[in-house]
């Protein structure tokens, strides 16, 4: 049986998810604004990495919340 996610855990997950979404958005914006190919590639990779972090946190949350999602 899984331990329930506490309010403190939810708060930490929320903060992390907000940060990862913010970081992904910022690096996407930087990718679109720069004309340097090397920087575009670097910003895109960083954007994708933060997006992946967000997805991992979201998947953890949905699979451990007991409110549906994967079990």
N, C-alpha and C positions, 0 to 999 in steps of 0.2 A: 504494500500500500504506500502511496506517495504521501510525503508530508505536505500539508497545505502551504500555499504561499502566504506569508504574513504581510501585514500592512507595510511593515518596514521594507520587506523584499519588493513589494509592488512599487513603493516609492523610489527605491534604487533603480529598478527596471525602467520605470517611467523616465527618470533623469537620464539614464543611459540611452534610451530610445530617442528622447528629444535631442540629445547631443549628436547621436549618429545621424539622425535625419538632417539636422542643421549642418553638420560637416559635409554630408553628401551634397546637399543643396549648394553650399558655398563653393565646393570644388567643381561642381557642374557649371556654376556661373563663371568661375575662373577659366574653365576649359573653353567656354563659349566666347569669352572676352579676349583671350590671347590669340595671337597669330603665329607664335613660335611653335613649330611642330613638336619639338621635344617637350616643351611645357604642356602643350595640349595632351600629349600622350600621358605624361606624368599626372596631370590633374584628372584625367579620365580614369586612370588606374586607382588613384586615391578615392575618387568619387565612388567607384564600383566597390572598393574595399569597405568603405563606410556603409554603403547600401547593404552589403553582405552582412556586416555586423548587425545592422538594424534587423534584417531578416532573421538572423540567428536568435536575437533577443525575442523577437515576435514569436517565432516558432517555439522557443522555450516556454514563453508565457502561455501560449494557446495549448500546448501539450501538457502543461502542469497546472492549469487553472481549474480543471474540473468543470468548465463551462462549455464543453464541446471540444472541437478540434481533434487532433490525433491523440490517441491514448497509448 
